[in-house]
Amino acid sequence: MFQTRPKPQLLSEKEAAALLRVSGSTLRRWRSQGIGPAYIRVGGKLGGAIRYRESDLLSWLSSNTVGASTICEDGFSRESAFASQSRSASFVTRKSGG
């Protein structure tokens, strides 16, 4: 009769830092600056344990992705293909100009 909801995966600061591939001190700095992923303080305002929901970390990563790429049929990302064309064009310009 009762539906049990899956419990959110709570990660320690160390586990969250490993998932994000940053140091624990970086996470602490982001928290103090208010720019990092959402977190939960368990056990009181001061001195409580900090926990991160895995879903919040993944969402934060997604929302902070810059220049998300789409893979083209040739296996290169659009950004890579554009950068390659730009380099070729600038090479041609330099070559023809001097």
N, C-alpha and C positions, 0 to 999 in steps of 0.2 A: 504494500500500500504506500509506504513512504519511499520516495525516490531519494537516493543518496547522491549528492553532488560530488564530483571529483574534487578532492582537496587541491588548492593551488600549490604548485611546487615552490616552496620558499627556499631561497638560497642564502647562505651566509655571505658576508662581505667578501671573504676570500674566494668563495665559489663564483660570486657575481663578477669579481675582478678577473678571474680566470676565463669566464665565458666571454667577457668583453675584451680580454687580452690587454688589460691595463693593471696598474698596481693598486693595492688597497688605498694608498695615500692619494692616488688620483681620484678614486671614488669619494674619499672623505672631502677632498677639496671641492669636487663637483657638488657634493651635498651642501657644503657651507656656502657655495656661490649660487646655489639654486639652479644649476644648469644640467645636472645629471639625471639619470633615470629615476622614476618614482621608487620610493622605498617605504618600508614599514618599520616603526620603532616599537618593539615588543618589550613590555615591562616598565613603562614609565617614561616621562619626558627626558630626564637626565639619566644617563647611564644605562638606558635600555638597550637591548640587543637590536642591531639593525639587520633587517632581512629584506630581500628583494624577491618579487614574484618573477619567475622565469618569463612569463608572458609580458610583463612590463619591460623587462630588459630587451626582449626581441622587438617589441613595439617601438621602444626608444631608438634602437638601432635602425629600424626601418624608417622612422621619421627623421633621422639625422643622416640618412644616406644622401650623398651629393653626387650628381651625375650618374644616376642609375643607368646601367647600360642594357641594351637589348642585343642579343647575339644575332648577327646576320647569317644568311645561308652559308657564307664562306667561312664561318667559324670565328670571325672577328667581331668585336663590339662596334656599334656605330661610332662611338667616340674614337676607338682605335683607327677605324677606317678614315674618319675625318682628319685625325691627327696625321696619319700617313699621307693623305692627300695634301694637307697643309705643308708638311715638310717637303714633299716633292715639288709643290708650287714654289715654295720659298727657295729651294735649291735651284730650280730652273731660273727664277728671277735673279738670284745671285750670279749664276753661271752666265746668263745672257747679258747681265749688266756689267760684267767685268771680266 
